[in-house]
Amino acid sequence: MDTFREIMQKLAKMPEQERKRLVDAGMARCICGKCPDYNTCAKNAQEGFYCAVCRSFNCISYDKGCICPRYPVTSDLGRKYKEFNLRGSEKAHRYENTIRGSKIT
């Protein structure tokens, strides 16, 4: 099993407080505020951790030069796909690639 799947399965079994603690620790290492894609809307919507949660849901509508692949949590999570802000979650990328044979990168 790859790292991403293993982590997601462990997270699903964790108590909510422990998951929150892990998210808070990841946010402490967050680089979203330095990303060219990060904008006032993302800041106001508190989307400052979108590179780990894998998508900006409301605010980022085009890629100005995403730096998320350089984010340490990205490699810690074992992510394979590098389009973070606009293309959807790691889970969505994997689904597309597996079910439809798409080559989204």
PAMARSE-46631 format. One record per residue: residue in one letter; residue number from 1; x, y, z of N, C-alpha, C, CB in turn. Coordinates in steps of 0.2 Angstrom, whole numbers. Glycine has a CB too. Example, Ala and Ser with C-alpha at 12.3 -4.5 7.8 and 13.67 -1.06 7.14 Angstrom:
2
ATOM residuo num n_east n_north  n_up ca_east ca_north ca_up c_east c_north  c_up cb_east cb_north cb_up
ATOM       A   1     66     -28    39      62      -22    39     66     -16    39      57      -22    45
ATOM       S   2     64     -11    35      68       -5    36     64       0    39      70       -3    29
END
This chain:
105
ATOM residuo num n_east n_north  n_up ca_east ca_north ca_up c_east c_north  c_up cb_east cb_north cb_up
ATOM       M   1      4      -6     0       0        0     0      4       6     0      -5        0     6
ATOM       D   2      3      11    -4       7       17    -4      5      22     2       5       21   -11
ATOM       T   3     10      27     3      10       31     9      3      35     9      15       36     9
ATOM       F   4      1      38     4      -6       41     4    -11      37     7      -7       44    -3
ATOM       R   5    -12      31     4     -18       27     6    -17      25    13     -18       21     2
ATOM       E   6    -11      23    15     -10       21    22    -12      27    27      -3       19    23
ATOM       I   7    -10      33    25     -11       39    30    -19      40    30      -7       45    27
ATOM       M   8    -22      40    24     -29       41    24    -33      36    28     -32       41    17
ATOM       Q   9    -31      30    28     -34       25    32    -33      26    39     -32       18    30
ATOM       K  10    -27      28    41     -26       29    48    -30      35    51     -18       30    49
ATOM       L  11    -30      40    46     -34       46    48    -41      45    49     -33       52    43
ATOM       A  12    -44      41    45     -51       39    46    -52      35    52     -53       34    40
ATOM       K  13    -48      32    55     -49       28    61    -47      32    68     -44       22    61
ATOM       M  14    -44      38    67     -42       42    72    -48      46    76     -37       47    70
ATOM       P  15    -47      47    82     -52       51    85    -52      58    82     -52       51    93
ATOM       E  16    -57      62    82     -57       69    79    -52      73    82     -64       72    80
ATOM       Q  17    -51      73    89     -46       77    92    -39      76    90     -46       77   100
ATOM       E  18    -37      70    89     -30       68    86    -30      70    79     -29       60    86
ATOM       R  19    -35      69    75     -34       72    68    -33      80    68     -41       70    64
ATOM       K  20    -37      83    72     -36       90    73    -29      92    75     -41       93    78
ATOM       R  21    -26      89    79     -19       90    81    -14      89    76     -17       85    87
ATOM       L  22    -15      84    72     -11       83    66    -12      88    61     -13       76    63
ATOM       V  23    -18      91    59     -19       96    55    -16     103    57     -27       97    54
ATOM       D  24    -17     104    64     -14      110    67     -6     110    66     -15      110    74
ATOM       A  25     -3     104    67       4      103    66      6     104    59       7       96    68
ATOM       G  26      2     102    54       3      103    47      3     110    45      -1       99    43
ATOM       M  27     -2     114    48      -3      121    47      3     125    49     -10      123    50
ATOM       A  28      6     123    54      11      126    57     17     127    52      14      123    64
ATOM       R  29     17     122    48      23      121    42     20     124    36      25      114    42
ATOM       C  30     14     127    36      11      129    29     15     135    26       4      131    31
ATOM       I  31     15     134    19      18      139    15     13     143    10      24      136    11
ATOM       C  32      7     141    11       2      144     7      2     152     6      -5      142     9
ATOM       G  33      3     155    11       4      162    11      9     165     6       5      165    18
ATOM       K  34     14     161     5      20      163     0     18     161    -7      26      160     3
ATOM       C  35     13     157    -8      11      155   -15      8     160   -19       6      149   -15
ATOM       P  36     11     161   -26       8      166   -30      0     165   -31      11      166   -37
ATOM       D  37     -2     159   -30      -9      158   -31    -14     160   -25     -11      150   -32
ATOM       Y  38    -11     161   -19     -14      163   -13    -16     170   -14     -10      162    -7
ATOM       N  39    -22     172   -13     -25      178   -14    -29     181    -8     -30      179   -20
ATOM       T  40    -32     187    -8     -35      190    -2    -41     185    -1     -37      197    -4
ATOM       C  41    -45     183    -6     -51      179    -5    -49     173    -1     -54      177   -11
ATOM       A  42    -43     169    -3     -41      163     1    -39     165     8     -35      160    -3
ATOM       K  43    -36     171     9     -34      173    16    -41     174    20     -30      179    16
ATOM       N  44    -45     178    17     -51      179    21    -56     173    22     -56      184    17
ATOM       A  45    -55     168    18     -59      162    18    -56     157    23     -61      159    12
ATOM       Q  46    -50     159    25     -45      154    29    -44     148    25     -49      153    36
ATOM       E  47    -42     148    19     -40      143    15    -33     142    15     -43      144     8
ATOM       G  48    -30     144    20     -22      144    21    -19     137    21     -20      148    26
ATOM       F  49    -23     132    20     -20      125    21    -22     121    15     -22      122    28
ATOM       Y  50    -24     124    10     -27      121     4    -22     116     0     -29      125    -1
ATOM       C  51    -15     117     1     -10      113    -2    -10     106     1      -3      116    -2
ATOM       A  52    -12     105     8     -13       99    11    -20      96    10     -11      100    18
ATOM       V  53    -25     100    10     -32       97    10    -33      96     2     -37      102    13
ATOM       C  54    -29      99    -2     -29       97    -9    -33     101   -14     -31       90   -10
ATOM       R  55    -36     107   -11     -40      111   -16    -43     117   -13     -46      107   -19
ATOM       S  56    -42     122   -16     -46      129   -14    -53     128   -17     -42      135   -17
ATOM       F  57    -58     128   -13     -65      127   -15    -68     134   -17     -69      124    -9
ATOM       N  58    -66     139   -15     -69      145   -16    -65     151   -20     -72      148   -10
ATOM       C  59    -59     151   -19     -55      157   -20    -50     157   -26     -52      159   -14
ATOM       I  60    -47     151   -27     -41      151   -32    -44     149   -39     -35      147   -30
ATOM       S  61    -44     153   -44     -47      151   -50    -42     150   -56     -52      156   -52
ATOM       Y  62    -36     152   -55     -31      151   -60    -24     150   -57     -31      156   -65
ATOM       D  63    -20     147   -60     -13      145   -58     -8     150   -60     -11      138   -60
ATOM       K  64     -5     154   -55       0      159   -56      7     156   -55      -1      165   -52
ATOM       G  65      7     150   -53      14      147   -51     14     143   -44      19      152   -51
ATOM       C  66      9     139   -44       9      135   -37     15     132   -35       4      129   -38
ATOM       I  67     17     133   -28      23      131   -25     21     125   -21      26      137   -21
ATOM       C  68     15     123   -21      13      117   -16     18     111   -17       6      115   -17
ATOM       P  69     20     109   -23      24      103   -23     31     104   -19      26      102   -30
ATOM       R  70     33     110   -17      39      111   -13     37     111    -5      42      117   -14
ATOM       Y  71     31     110    -4      28      110     3     30     103     7      21      111     4
ATOM       P  72     33     104    12      35       97    16     30      92    17      39       99    22
ATOM       V  73     24      95    19      18       90    20     16      86    14      12       94    23
ATOM       T  74     17      89     8      16       86     2     19      79     1      17       90    -4
ATOM       S  75     26      79     2      30       73     2     28      69     7      37       75     1
ATOM       D  76     27      71    13      25       67    19     19      63    18      24       72    25
ATOM       L  77     14      66    14       8       63    13      8      58     7       3       68    11
ATOM       G  78     14      58     3      15       53    -2     10      55    -8      13       46     0
ATOM       R  79      9      61    -9       5       63   -15      9      62   -21       3       71   -15
ATOM       K  80      5      59   -26       8       58   -33      6      64   -38       5       51   -36
ATOM       Y  81      1      67   -37      -1       72   -42      0      79   -39      -9       71   -43
ATOM       K  82      2      83   -44       5       90   -42      1      96   -44      11       91   -45
ATOM       E  83     -5      95   -46     -10      100   -48    -14     101   -42     -14       99   -54
ATOM       F  84    -13     106   -37     -16      106   -31    -22     111   -31     -11      109   -26
ATOM       N  85    -21     117   -33     -26      122   -32    -32     122   -36     -23      129   -33
ATOM       L  86    -32     119   -42     -37      119   -47    -40     113   -49     -35      123   -53
ATOM       R  87    -36     108   -48     -38      101   -52    -41      96   -47     -32       98   -55
ATOM       G  88    -42      98   -41     -45       93   -36    -41      90   -31     -49       88   -40
ATOM       S  89    -43      86   -27     -40       82   -22    -35      76   -25     -44       79   -17
ATOM       E  90    -31      74   -21     -27       68   -23    -31      62   -24     -22       66   -17
ATOM       K  91    -36      61   -20     -41       56   -21    -45      57   -28     -46       56   -15
ATOM       A  92    -47      63   -30     -50       64   -36    -45      62   -42     -53       71   -37
ATOM       H  93    -39      64   -41     -34       63   -46    -33      55   -47     -27       66   -45
ATOM       R  94    -33      52   -42     -32       44   -42    -38      41   -45     -30       42   -35
ATOM       Y  95    -44      43   -43     -50       40   -46    -50      41   -54     -56       44   -43
ATOM       E  96    -49      47   -56     -48       49   -63    -43      44   -67     -47       56   -64
ATOM       N  97    -37      43   -64     -32       39   -67    -34      32   -67     -26       41   -63
ATOM       T  98    -37      30   -62     -39       23   -61    -45      21   -65     -40       21   -54
ATOM       I  99    -50      24   -64     -56       22   -67    -56      24   -75     -62       26   -64
ATOM       R 100    -54      30   -76     -55       33   -83    -48      32   -87     -57       40   -83
ATOM       G 101    -43      30   -84     -36       30   -87    -34      37   -89     -37       26   -93
ATOM       S 102    -36      42   -86     -34       49   -88    -27      49   -85     -38       54   -84
ATOM       K 103    -23      54   -88     -16       55   -86    -16      62   -83     -12       54   -92
ATOM       I 104    -20      64   -79     -20       70   -75    -14      70   -71     -26       72   -71
ATOM       T 105    -10      76   -71      -4       76   -67     -4      82   -63       3       76   -72
END
